[in-house]
Amino acid sequence: MDSSKPKITIVGAGSVLTLKLLGDFYRVGDLWGSEFVLYDINEERLKAMYTAVKRYVEKTNVDLKVSMTTNKTEALENADFVIVAIRAGGLKATKASIEISFKYGAIPITGDTTGPSGILKAITEIPAILDIAWTLEDVSPKALILNHTNPVTAVCTAVYMASKISIVGMCHGYPLTKFTSALLDLEYEALKSTVAGINHLTWLTEITYKGESILEELKEAVIQGRKWDVIENNPYLVGRQLLKTYGMLVSVSDRHTAEFFHYLYD
């Protein structure tokens, strides 16, 4: 396939993420001419999403070929990029993993990263995504998987270890820049930050405003509880406690951070 006009397949295209991805296409603007393949095992949701995407593409008159299929091989064959956003077992499986965690005293917050609920989600998701990777080995061995399915770290590690397909984990969850903008009354667009860690537990190593480091100023503002409503509403209460303990700022909000530090519940 012409590398300038890639085939991009979305696995789990019946989810709302598809519309967000389409929005990214319009923001980037350099993927026109691509083939946009929507694949899902839920035909009803797939048709609804296909109708919405097709209508918008036609209305805006952009060069984007859109198709849909419930056939896995057809969707993956000759794909250049495969965006995975699935929930294996549906909400029923998610509900079960959370309820089991509660039953044994491990309180989940999001239930999709670590702890008992995160482990159960990994056990559910990994076989389904490995099936995608193994199919790609046969029909598109040079494809790159862009994985949005949690737990991202576990899923990517499994594909890396058990298949020959390249994979990159993707996550939209990085709210600390907006948090900093609100806490210090700074222009959001002028902030730049560097983080390191694993998905849902990344640590801020540097943050600058118009090229000047404000890392220590940010730490001080969090410790002092400046603008408490910003700290409470983001929320960043667990993050504040971790800063006091380790001297570093986590770059995600408490809903994910807390799952790595269950002892804080006590």
Secondary structure, 3 states (H helix, E strand, C coil): CCCCCCEEEEECCCCCHHHHHHHHHHHHCCCCCCEEEEECCCHHHHHHHHHHHHHHHHHHCCCCEEEEECCHHHHHCCCCEEEECCCCCHHHHHHHHHHHHHHCCCCCCCCCCCHHHHHHHHHHHHHHHHHHHHHHHHHCCCCEEEECCCCHHHHHHHHHHHCCCEEEECCCCCCHHHHHHHHHCCCHHHEEEEEEEECCEEEEEEEEECCEECHHHHHHHHHHCCCHHHHHHCCCHHHHHHHHHHCCEECCCHHHHHHHCHHHHC
